[in-house]
Amino acid sequence: MPPDAAEFVIPAAKDRRTDSLLRIATVAQRTGLSRATIYRLEAAGNFPNRQQISPRCVGWYGSDIEDFIANPKAFIRTAKRRSARR
């Protein structure tokens, strides 16, 4: 018996056309994290990925930062969760 199609919910892609890009100072202010901590968490895969704006300029989508602030644990890598249980 095939599963009900309603069981499979695909999250809608974010509309990035209206999403603002935040620079590191703004991200640090909104999250309360230092620049070093933001970069360290991002390198570990536990923070939203930055977007290249120009060769020497990066930013983070505002909606990604708001999602992180609302639920930081959602950004922890699955592998990290598994290793923490052992």
C-alpha positions in Angstrom: 0.0 0.0 0.0 1.6 3.3 -1.0 2.1 6.0 1.7 -0.2 8.9 1.7 1.2 11.9 -0.2 0.2 14.2 2.6 2.9 12.5 4.8 5.7 13.9 2.6 6.0 17.6 3.2 8.7 19.3 1.4 9.7 22.6 3.0 9.2 25.6 0.7 12.4 27.2 -0.5 13.1 30.6 1.0 12.6 33.6 -1.3 16.0 35.2 -1.2 15.0 38.2 -3.4 13.6 40.1 -0.4 16.0 38.7 2.2 18.6 41.2 3.5 22.3 40.3 3.7 23.8 41.1 7.1 27.5 42.0 7.7 29.5 40.4 10.5 29.1 43.3 12.9 25.3 43.1 12.6 25.3 39.3 12.9 27.5 39.6 16.1 25.2 42.2 17.6 22.0 40.3 16.9 23.3 36.9 18.1 25.4 38.2 21.0 28.3 36.1 19.7 31.8 37.3 18.9 33.2 37.4 15.4 35.6 34.5 16.3 32.8 32.4 17.7 30.6 33.0 14.6 33.4 31.9 12.3 34.3 28.9 14.5 30.6 27.7 14.6 30.3 28.2 10.9 33.4 26.1 10.2 32.1 23.3 12.4 28.8 23.4 10.5 26.8 24.8 13.5 25.9 28.2 12.1 24.3 29.4 8.9 26.7 29.7 5.9 27.9 33.1 4.8 27.4 34.3 1.2 30.1 35.9 -0.9 29.0 39.4 -1.8 32.3 40.6 -3.4 35.9 39.3 -3.3 36.4 40.9 0.1 32.9 41.0 1.5 30.6 38.4 2.9 27.2 38.5 4.5 24.6 36.2 6.1 20.9 36.1 5.1 18.8 37.8 7.7 16.2 35.0 7.8 19.0 32.4 8.4 20.2 34.5 11.4 16.7 34.8 12.7 16.2 31.0 12.4 19.5 30.5 14.3 18.4 32.9 17.1 15.0 31.1 17.4 16.5 27.6 17.5 20.3 27.3 17.6 20.2 23.6 18.3 18.7 23.1 14.8 22.0 24.0 13.3 24.1 21.4 15.1 25.4 18.8 12.7 23.8 15.4 12.9 27.3 13.8 13.2 28.0 15.9 16.3 24.7 14.8 17.9 25.6 11.2 17.3 29.1 11.4 18.8 27.8 13.3 21.8 25.5 10.4 22.7 28.3 7.9 22.9 
